[in-house]
Amino acid sequence: MRVKSAAKPLIALLLSAALLAGCQSVQPPSVSEPQGTVDPPAATTQNEPAPQTNQETPRNETLYVNGLQWGPPTNFNLLSGNPAFPVNYGNSRELLYETLFMVNQLDGALEPLLGKSYEWTDDTTLRIELNADAKWSDGTAFTADDVVYTYELGKKYDINWSSFWTYIQEVKADGAQSVEIKLNPDNPNKLTVLDSIELIPMLPKHIWEEIEKKNNNDLTAIRKEINDNPVGTGAYKLHFYNDQKITVIRDDNYWGQKLFGKLPAPKYITHVIYKDNAAGDLAFKSGQVDVSQQFIPQVWKMWEGGAPVKTYLKDAPYYLPGSMPSIFFNLSKAGLDNADVRRAIAMSINYDKISELAMSGYSAPMQPSLTLNSDAESKYIDQNAIKSLQWTTDVEGANALLDSIGAAKGKDGIRVLNGTRLGPFEIECPYGWSDWNAALEIVAQSAKAIGIEIRTKFPESPVWTNDLQTGKFDIIMNTPAGGVSPSQPWNRAMTIMYSKGVAPLGEMAFWNWGRYQNDRADAIIEEIPSVSDEAKLKSLYTELNTIWLKDIPSIPLMYRPWVFDTVNESVWKGFPSEGDGTNIPPQISMDGAGIKALYQIHN
């Protein structure tokens, strides 16, 4: 699946090299992904998956999903770097290889799974008590040794969770059912370590030690293992796959029956592999797919004709926010180095039009902040304290602001400030990312109304990535640390504002692309990961937001869901929705705490 924002390579490098960094390396699929252009996983050169004959399963026992697997599966090896559903890193985490805890998007809580409880026993030690009932699907007990082994794989090899060792000094077992994670004393970031306990899928030591031995501890060789009979702790096992679909079957001996009170309702879950969004949407609307993670334009039109299609929110914006695609200013550019100019641009933008035209209305009205407008994040801010600094669309006010600083309009209608013409400035994002392209066209049109000339530029994605990292831009669009995790909203604030360790213009930078610098902001960002007092956290985040609202190094353009979770209740009913009292988040019914939906739905 193609990744918007170049965030995966960026953050992977960021995590491995930075003093402080975030840990979500997985991005949601782009609204604007060109249909049918998703590259399949790289082919392996040995142990090619054997073709299997088609195998149908009863419709009323099978939950059909789409949008998480594009292209034929080539392996189910978590260490391969690109395994197929449901082993792919960062989504559908809990079906086969489970994590220690499940993050809940609704309130930010970490809910028990393989881990029973966790606590900080001192400033650098996280102690985790494991669930003694947990077992692997082959009947072997899940123990602390498996946890230590899985973490150590990231230390031994360059794999998805290696970056966490930037913040971890040691992971050790204390008996069979307890684990202690010691923070790196030189980089004691509690937030990113909490990310690790809800993100790293656990692997069985007794299986993977043998695979390592067979391949002489050579990661290149290990990555070629197909692993088409994966042993996990999850409620499902791999059942069938071919180029068109992947099916998992419920493990009726699943250890988690005691935790959840019963087995999940679907006996089978099948991910159908469609050639493009249009084919997937058609199948979804007709009831052939029950849960869709694909972007569906104007989703409300699906139920206008009577189809039993639902979103988590009954009305617009239909989906919960999970990220804020934003524009970043190059703060070394004359004109753009003026905070009043940046504020005027922010006030000129027609955010409602961006939501309507670029996002099918899936973005709520923008409330400028470093936090999402969700309960899990907005609680960190004293909203009254920042209200006077938050901007809204106000063209008249923006013109008045520019007039007040002496930016007069020339004969061509473009303003000049202290001898510097305010434009043309280029604003860019990759070609073909249609929602972002549309958003930037609206930004350029909005700025023209206040006498600032902005021209859109849509290069190929690699060019945009290079421009972003080297600072070769005037204004550029990207998503700062999208995703739902314990390290939010710190991770987003750090990505936007933290200046230490950022390479100068012309060299590669993996966060703070505009090269913003504020010593007080740096100090707050460094302090937050060690603070547990809620009142203190609220004070720090409020101060950080105040700095950001005054300096405006970036402008969020829209809220965007982390995953699209749209359901068709033709066969399965009872999916969670807002206000149903279940506290089950819309996390695609198989990721994080969203997996609890599988225990609630029924025919």
N, C-alpha and C positions, 0 to 999 in steps of 0.2 A: 504494500500500500504506500502510495506516495505520501510524503510528509510535507505539510505546509510549515513554513517559517525556518527551514533549515535547522530546526531546533534539535533534532536528534543528534546530528554530528556536532552541532555547536555545544550542546549541553554535555554530551559525552566528553568532549575535550575540556570543556569548562570544569567538569567534575574532576577530571584527572589532574588538572594542572592548577586549579585556582586555590587561593587561600580560603575563600568562602564560596560556596556555590550551592545551587539547588540540585534536586535529585530526580525530578520527573523528566525522564528522557523520552517519553512516548507522547506523541502528539495525536490529536484526533484527526480523522480524515478531513480533507479540505472540502468546503462547500463547492469550491471551484475546480476540484480535480477533473481534468478532462475525462469524460466518460470512456471507459474501456481502455484506458492507457496505463493501468496499474501493472507494474512489472511483477511477475511471479517470483517466488524465491529462487535463488541461484540453484542451478542443477547440481547434483552431486555426481561424483565420478565413480563411486562404488556403492554397492548395496542399494541400487535403485529400487524404489518401492515397487513391489510386484503388483501388476494390474489385478483388480478384483472384479468379480462378476457383480452385476447390479443386485442390490439387496433392498427390497422394500420393507418398510415397517408400518404397522397399523397407524392410520392417520390420527386416531383419537388418543394414541399413546405417544405421539411424536410431536415435539415442539420444533418448528422450523424457524430458522433465523437467517439473516443475511447482513452483509456489510462489514464483516470482520475478516474475511478471507477473499482475496482477489487472485485468481490464478490457481493452477493445480498444486496440490500439496507435494512437497518433495521430501520432507522429513518431519518428525515430531520430537526433535532433539533440542532441548532448551539451550544447550551450549552451542548450537550451530550458528546462532546469530539471527536466524530467520526461519524459525519453525512455523508450522501451520497451526491453524485453529485446532484444538483449544489450548495449545501449548504456547502460542505467541505471547511474548513478554509484554505485560502492561495492560492487557485486556483479557476477558474471559479467564481471569486468574484462578477462580475457585472451582472450576469443573473437574480438573484432573490433578494438577499440581497446586496444592493449596498454599496460602500464605499463613503467617502466624496470626495476624489480625486482619480484620476487614474494615476499610475506611468507609464511613457513611457520609455521602455528599451532603445530606440534609443538615447535619449538625457538626460535622467534622470529627465525630467520635471514632475511636478505634475499637471495634467490637471483637470479642473473643472468637477464635477458630482453633487452629492448632495451639495457639498460645491462650492460656487461661486468664492470666493477668500480667501486668508489668508495673514496675515502679522504679524510680530513681533512688537508689539506696545512698548515694552521695552525689556530688556534683559531676562525677565522671563515670558512674556505673549504672547501667540499666539492667535490672534483674527481671527475667521473664520466667514465669511458672508455666509449664506446658500442660496441655490437656492429656491426662493419663489414659483416656479412652482411645486416643488417636492411633490408628494403624494404617499401614500401607495396604494396598489392594491385594497383595500376596499373603496377607495375614501377619506380616512381621510388625512388631511394635514400633511406633514412631517415638524416638527418644532425642535427648539433648545432643547425642553424637551426630544425629542427622542434621541438626541445626548448625552445629559447629562445622561439620563437613561442608554443608552448602555455602555458608559464608566464606569458608577457606578456599572454596573453588574460585571465588572472585578475587582472592589474593594471589592464587597460584596462576590463574589464567586471565587473559584480557577478555572478559565477557561482560554481559549487561550490567552486573552489579559490582564490578571491580571498583567503580568510582567511590563506593561507600567507604572503601578502605582509606580514603583521604581523611576521614573523620574517626575511624576506628583503629584502636591499637591492638585489641585482642578480643576474641570471642571464645569463651571457655564454658565447659559443662560443670555444673555443681550437682553431681548425682544424675540420675536418669531423666529427671523431670524438671530441671532448672538450668537456665543459661544466664551467663553474665556477659554483657557487652561493655567493654572498657573503651571510653572515648580516647581519641588521640589528644594528649594533654596540650599539644601545640595547636590544636584546632578543635576545641571542644564544642562541637555544634550538635546540640541535642535534637534539634528539629530534623536534621537530615537523617540522623540515626532512627528517629521515629518513622521517617519515610521508609527506611529499609525493612522494618518489621511488618509493613503492610504491602510491600512491593515485591520482595524477593520470594519466589516460589520455592518451596522446600523439595529437595531431591533425596532419594533413598541412598544412604551411604553403601549399603550392602550390594546394590546394583551398580552404582556408578564407579565404585572403586575397581570393580572387575573390568568395566569398560575402559577405565584409565590404564589399567595394567595391560590389557589386550593391545592397546594402542601406544604403549611405551610413554605414557604421559605427554603425548604429542597432540596439542590442541587441534592442529590442522587435520590430523587423522581422526580425532574424536569427533570433530564437527561433521565428518562424513557418515557417521552412524545414523541410520534412519530412525531407529528406536520406534518401530511400529507396534510394539507391545509395551507401551510405557506403564510403569508401576508408580502410581501416585497415591495420595491419601484422599483424593476427592471423591465425590459421590458418583462419578462416571468413569467409565473405561472406554478406550478406543474400540469401536465395533466394526467400522467399515469406512473405506474411502476410495474414491476414484477421482477423475478430473472434474466431475460435476458436483460432488458433495462429500461431506465428511460427517459421519454419524458416530456419536458416542452412546453407550448403553449404561443404564443405571446399575450401580453395584449394590445389590440388595443386602450385602453384608457391610454396607458403609458404616464406619464407626460413628459418624455424626448424627445418627438417628437419635441418640440420647441428647445431643446438644440442641438439635432443631425440633425434637419431639416426634419426628416421623421422617420418612423418605421423601425426596422431592417428587412432585406429581408426575412429570413426564418420564416414561421409561426410556425414551430415546430423545436425543436432541440432534437435529440434522442442520448443518450449515450448508446452504445451497450456494454454489459458486456461479454467479451470473456474469455475463460478459460485460455488462455496463449497468449504470444506474437505471436506465429506462426499463430494461428487462426485469430488474429486481423490483422496481416500483410497481410494474404491471402485475407481477406475481403476488406482491404484497397486497395490493388493493383487492385482488380476486380471492384472497384468503389462502393462497398456497404458502405464504410466509406469515408467521405469527408475530415475530419480533424483528423490527428492521432498524439497523444502525445507519442506513443510508440517508443522505440529505434528500428530503422530499420537498420540492418547491410547492408553496401554497398548500400545505398539508390539509387545511380545512376543506379544500375541495373534495378530498377523498370521502369525507363523511357527509357532505352535502347530498350525495346521491343515495345515501342510506347505508353505505358500507360501515360495519361496526369497527371503525378505526378510531383509536384514541391516542392522545398524548397525555403526559403526566399532568400538565396544566390544561384545564378545559378551554381556557381562552388565551389570546395572545399574551405573552410571547410563546406559549405552548411548551417550551423546553426551559429547564433550569440553566442558568449561566455557569460556565466552567472556565472561561478565558475572556480576555479583552484584547483583541487585535488593535494595535495602536500605531500612531506615526511617531517617529523619533526625529528630532532636529539635530543637525550638525551644528553644534554650538560654537564652532570656529568661523562660521560663515557670517560675513558682514550683513547686518539687517536681522538675520535669524539669531544673532547673539544677544538681541534685546528682548527681555522678558515681556515687555509690553506688546511688542510685535507678535510674539508667540501667543500671548493671551488674546490679542485681537483675532488672530487666526482661529483660535479655539472657540471664540464667541461667534465667529461668522459661520461655522459649519452647521449645516442642516442635518442634524443627527436623525431626525424622524425620517427624512428622505433616505438616508443610508439604511436605516432599519427596514423601511418598506421596499426599496428597490434592490438592495444588495442581499438582504437577509430574509426575504419573504415575511418580514414582520417578526422574526424570531428574537429580536433584541428589544428589551425593555427600554424606556427612556433613560438616556445616559445620565448618571450621577457621578461626575468626575471624582475619582478616588483611586488609591492604590489597592483597594479591596473590591471584590465582587459585591453586587447588591444582594447577597445571600445572607441568611441567618448565621451560617458558619463563619463568615468573614466580617460582615458589617459590625458585629459585636465588638470588634477591636477598636472602633473609632467613636469618639465623641462627636456625633453628627452635628450637634449644635455649634460646636467649636469651629468647624470647618465650613459651615454653610455659607458664610459671607464670601468665602473665596471660591466657591464652586461656580463654574460658568454654565450658562445655558445658551441656546441659540439667540443671539441678540445683535443683529446687524447694525442697528442704530447705535447701540452702545459701543460696538467695536469701532465704528467710524468715529465716534466721539473720543474714544481712547486714543486713536491714532492722531486725531486733531490735537489732542491735549499735549502730545509729546513732540509736536511740530512736524509731523510727517504729512506734508502737503502734497496734493495731487498735481501731477504735471499735466501737460496738454494731452497726453495719451491716456489720462485717467489713472495712471500708476503713481503711487506715492513715492516721495523721496525723503529719506530721513538722514539728516546730517551729511548730505551729499551722496548718500547711498540709495540707489533706486531699489525699491522693494520688489525685486524680480527682474528677469524671470528666474524662479527657483524650480528645480526639478523635484518631483515627488515620484517615488518608484516602488514597484512590487513586481513579482514575476508575471510574465505574459501568460494568459490563459487562466489565471486565478480570477474567474469572472466576478465573484463577489467583491474581492479586494479591488479589482480594476474599476468596478462600478463605484465603490466607495471613494476611491481617489479622484475619480472624475467629479464627484460631488464636492469633494474638498476643494479642488481647483476652481470649480464654478462658484463656490461660496466665497473663496478668497477674492475673486475678481470683484465681487460686490462691495468690497471694502478697499479696493485700490491696491491689492497685492497680487502680483502675477505669479501663478504657479502652473507649471506645465507637467502633464503626466508623462511617465516613462515606464514602459513595460518590457524589460529585457528578458532573456531566457533566465531560468532559475539560477544556474551557476554564476552568471554575471551578477545577478542581484545578491547572491550569497557573498561573493567577493566584495562587492560595493559595501554591503552591510558591515562586514567584518573589518575592512580596512578604513572605513569612514569615508569612502569615496562617494559621498552623496550630499544633497542639500537636505532633503526630507525623505524618510524611508519608512516603509510599513513592515511590522513584524509582530508576532505574539510574544509578549514577555512572560516566560515561564508559565504557560498554560497548564491546566490540570488541577485535580483535586487531591490534596495530600496534606499531612500534618504540617509541612513546612510552609504552607500558604497562610497569609499573604506575604510572609517574609521573603520567600523565594522570588516573588514577583517584584517586590520593592528592591531587592538586591540586584536583580537583573536590570532594572531601570536606572538605579541611582548609585550603586557602589563603585567607587573609583579606584580602590587599591588593586594593584595587579593588572589593571587594564592597559593594554598596549597603546602607545600613542598613535595618532592618525597616520595612516600609511602602513601600519602593521596589523596583524590579526588580533582582533578583540572578540571575545565570546560572550560578553554582556556589556551593558552600558555603551551601546554603539555610538551614541552621540557625544561621548567623552564628557559627560556631566561630572562636575566636581564640587562637593560641598563637605567640608570636614565634619560638621555636625551630623549630617546625614550618614556619613561613613561610621561615625561613632555609634549612632543609634542602631544601625544595621549590624554592627559587631556585637552590640549588647543584647539585642532581643533573644538570640538563641539560648542564652543562659538564664533568662528571666522566666519564672513560673508564676509569679504573683499577677493575677488577672488585672488588678487595678494599675499596676506598674506597666503591664503590657499595653493597656489601653492608652495610658499617658504617652508612652513611647511611639506607638503607632499614630496617635493623633498628631504629635509633634512632627513626625516624619511626613505625614500627609500634608500638614501645613506648609512645610518646606517645599514639597513637590507642587502644591497648588500655587505657590508664589513664584517658583522658578520655572515651572512647566517645561521640563526637558522632553516630555512626551504627552501625547493627547490620545486617550482611548476613543476609538470610533464606534465600537459596538460591543455588546455582550454576545458571547457565542457559547452554545452548549458544549460540554466536554465530549459527550457522545449523544447522538440522536437516538432516542428510545421511543419508537412509535410502535404501537401494537394493533393487531387485528384480532378481534375476539370472536371470529367465526367459529373457531374450534375450542380454543382455550380462553377462559374468562377469569375475571378477578385480578387482573394486573393492578399494581399499586397506582394510586393517583393522589393528587394533592388533597389534603384534608380527610383522608380515609382513616386516619388514626393508627396506621401501621408503622410509621417511621421507616418504611422501606423506600430507599432512594431509587430514582430512575437510572440505574447503572446497568442497563441492558440485560438484566435478569441473570447474569452469570459472572459479574465482576464486582469485587468489593461486597459491601453489605447488600447490594442489589440482588445477590443470589437468593436472598430470602423470599423473593417473589416466586421461585420455583416451588416453594412449600405452600404457597397460598393459592395459586391458580388451580383451576378445575375445568372439566368439560361442561 
